[in-house]
Amino acid sequence: FKQKTAYEIGVRLVGSEMCIRDSTYKTTIILDTRDQEKSPSELLEDVKTVLGNLDATVTGEKDLGKRDFVRVTDRNLTAGQYFELTIEAPTNFAQEVQEKFRLDKLVYRIIVQS
């Protein structure tokens, strides 16, 4: 039996500490840019501010451009501005971000993959 030093005990995560570690998420955001005076990149900055309020950090971003929808559910909205973000966030991020943008008219769709 080897007795552990305080340092060896302190470096391990226990219990609830393991649940709060950040995860990396690939997140696709589709913006409805109709009737917007700002550019798509300025609109994305607004979205990133909201993500920051959810304790999320954007570590990478890619502008995928404006793309037509394969299946159109609204005749007035046939395309959207796509962005792909890499995000470091708590494990409950996927649920929180969906709820946060649920009624937001700017964010047409948000897809979170872990």
Beta strands, then each sheet from edge to edge (+ up, - down):
strand 1: 23-31
strand 2: 57-68
strand 3: 79-89
strand 4: 107-113
sheet 1: 2+ 3- 1+ 4-
end
